[in-house]
């Protein structure tokens, strides 16, 4: 089971006009959605899911002869209704909008083609069903790409004033499973720092790879320790004088400050880091 899961929703838009010609135009690259999470693969296994939830086009083709809507009556059978629609499609000019898909940098494959006609006004047509899938949403792989192209069926391509405004909505998930980490601890490096009683002193720098820090008060005065320069006598970690207090730390990776009480003292110890 995933330890963590990230989810996001986004949209994409693209307008197709006569200036785009008949070549394949990429409209969606699933990999782009996951790009910001790739760096997590160094420490996690990534499970990626992509869902195209809606995809439609606002169609306006004024350069084509206007095609009327078919006469559909309640008493008509399904076959008769389809025949009426096909008759309009065959009797009036149309242009094709073909959908393509490919994996990564592979070759484009044809998916389906929608035949578009001038209905006298801008008309919005859903494309997810039935051109891309018969389900409520289209599942895509993390490396999938979608493209479209204009197809000339003998009536021409997009002309002056024609446009197809494409718009889609998608959702994606990233499941994170932490990779097992075999950390190797490096050599223990000795240190010794004199700690005055007049002002806080930083005795260890921040170390993001710190594996263990050991320290003891080898001086003659008590010492107080904290993670910033606000350390003061009476607050923080207490190290008694003359070896009466020890510091053992395996989780704190920030810098450490100390102040002695009454007179100077000294912290000595070792620090080791993951390599």
N, C-alpha and C positions, 0 to 999 in steps of 0.2 A: 504494500500500500504506500502511496506517495506520502512523504513527510510534509510537503508543502505543495500547494497548487496555486498558480497564478492564472487569472482569467482577465481578458480584455475584449472590448468590442470596438470596431472601427468601420469606416466607410471608404469607398473609393468612387471616383467619378472620372468620366472621360467623354468628351464631345467628338463625334466623328463627322467630318465634312468632306467636301470634294477635294480639299487640299491633302487629305490623308491617302488618296489613291486606293489601290486594291491590295496592298501588301498586308501581312498580318501585323496587327497592332496589339502589343501586350497591354492588358488592362489590370492584371492582378498577378503579383508574385508573392506566394505564401511565405517564402523565406524572409522577405522584408519584415514581416510581422514578428518573427522570432529573433531578428538580428541582435537586438539589445540584450538578449538573454544568453547568447552564445558563450560569453565569458564564464557563465556559471558551470559550463561543462567541464571545467578544470577540477571542480570539487563535487559535482553532482552528475548523476545520470538524468538526462532530460527526456521526458515523455511529452511529445508535442501533438496536439490535436487541432484541426482547423475545420470550421463549419461556415459554409456560405449560406446565409439564411435568406437573403433576398437579392434579386438581380433583375433590373427592369430597364427599359429604354423609352424615352419620350421621343416619338417619331414625328417628323414634319418633312414632307416631300412635295413642296409646291411646284417643282419642276416637272412632276409627273402628272398625267391626266388623272383627274379625280375619279376614284372608284367608289361607287355607291355601296351602302351596306346591303347585304342580302335580305330578301323578303323571307322572314321566318314566322311561321304560324304555329299556334299550340297544337293543332291537329296533325302536324307533320311528324313523321317518324324520325328517328335519329339519322338514318341513312339519307332521308330527304333533306334534312337540315345541312348535313355535310355536303351534299351535292349542290345545294344552293350557294354555300360559301365557296366551294371550288369553282363554280361557274363564274362568280365575280373575279376570283383570282386569275382565271384563264382568260377572261375577256378584257381585262384592263392591265396596263403595264405594272410591273413590280420589280423590286431589286432585292437581292439576297443579303442577309447578314449572317455570316457563318461563324460558328464558335469553334475554337481550337484549344487544345491542351498539350502540355509537354512536361516532362520531368527534367528539372534543372536546365542544362544546356542541350538536352536531346532534341530530336526532331519533333515538329508539330504534328499532332494527329487531329483529324476532323472529328467533331462531336455531333453537330447538327446545324441546320440552316433554317432561319426564319425568313419567310417571304413577306416583304413590306410593301404597302401601297399607300397612295395619297388618299386620305380620308377627308380632306378639306380643312383639317385643323390638326393641331398637335394631339397625338394619341399615345397614351402610355400602355406599353405591352409588358407583361411579366415574362421573364425568360427562364427563371430557375426551373419551373415546371411549364412545359414538358421538355424544353430543349437541353437542359443539363441533368435533370434527374426526374424521376416519377415520385420521389419522396418529398417530405416537407422541407428538407434542407439538403444541401449537397456537401458530402464529406470530401475533403481534399487532404492530400499528403503534405507534409511540411515543405517539400521541394516542388510542389505543383505550380504551374503557371497557366493562366488563362489568357487567350487572345481572341480577337475578332478580325474579320476581313469583309470587304464588300465584294459581292459576287454579281457579275453581269449575266443575266439570263436571256439576253437578247434585247432588253429594253434600255440598256445603258447603266450607268453608275450614278453616284450622287452628283447633282447639278447645282447651279447657283441657287442659294437660299435653302438648300436641303441640309438637314442635320439630324443626328441621332445622339441624344444625350443619355449616356449610360450611367447608371448608379447602382451600387451594390452595398450590402451590409454583411459583415462577417464577424464571427466570434472565434477566439482561439484560447486554448488552455496550454499551460506549461506545468507539468508535474515534475517535482524535484525529489530525487532519491539520493541521499548523501553517499558518496563513494567511501569505501573503507580506506582509512589512512594509516599507513605504517610509518610513523614518525621516528626518525633517528636523532638521538640527543648527542650533541657535540661535546667537545671537551669542556670541563669545568674551569672557568677562568677566575683566578683569585683577585680580590680587590681589597683595599683598605682606604677609608676616607675619614679624615679628622672632622669632627662635628663640633662647631663652636656653640656657645650658649647665648651669644648676642643676636644672632639672626638665623633663620632657617637656611639649611644647605641641601642642595640636591645631591644625593649620593649615588643614585642610579638613573640613567637615561631610560626613556621608553624603549621597549624591545618587543615588537610584535611576535617574535619567534621564541620568546623566553620559555624555557622548559622548566627550570627550577632556579630559585634564588634562595640562598642561605646566608644569614648574617648573624653576627653576635656582637654584643657590646663588650669590647675589650678594654675600654677606658674606665676611669674612676668616677664618672658621673652618670646618672640615669639619662636615658635618651627616649624621645618621643618621635614617632614616625607617622607620616600621612602621605597622601598621593598628590599634594600640591604645596605651594609655598605658604599656605595659611596655617601650617602645622604650628602648634603652640604647646607649651608645657601643660600637662594635665589633660590633653586630648590626643587621640590617635592610638597607635600601637606602642606599648610600653616595653622598653628593654632595660632591665636592671643593670647596674654597673658591675664591672669585673666579671663578665660572663653570666650575669644573673638573668639575662633575657636573650632569647634567640628568635630569629625571623626565618620561617620556612614558607615559601610561596611558590605555587605551581600554576596559578591562574591569572594573577594580576600582571598585565603587560605594560602598564603605564610607568611614568617616572615616579621616583620616590624621594621624599624630602625628610629631613630630620633636624631636631634641635636638642641640644644638651641642656640639662637642668643644673643651674648654678655655676658650673665650670665646664671647660671643654672635655670632650670624650672622643671615642673612636669606634667606628663600625668596621669590622673585617668579616670577609666571607667569600663565597664563590657564586658564580652565575654561569649557567649552561643554557645553550639555545638549541632549538631544533634545526637540523641541517638538511 
